[in-house]
Amino acid sequence: MSIALDGSNGITQNSGYLTSNVYTVSSLPTAGTAGRRAFVSNALTPVILTAVVGGGAVTVPVYDNGTTWIVG
């Protein structure tokens, strides 16, 4: 499996590091594809390994566990 690094899927490569799009919790794609990763900019008191909740001001990484977006 290869991943396009041209920005078409939200991932770009710059000088050896990857850059991902930053979403608000409400603009994340619908959960259901396990393994996807993203960042959100408005998490409300995020707790690792729990569902992400919007309405705050914390930027954190999240992942799709196949059911919901999880902080981590």
Protein Blocks (a to p, Z undefined) as FASTA:
>chain_A
ZZdfehpnopaceehiacdddddfklpccehiehiacddfkbghiaehiacdehiabdcd
dddehlacceZZ
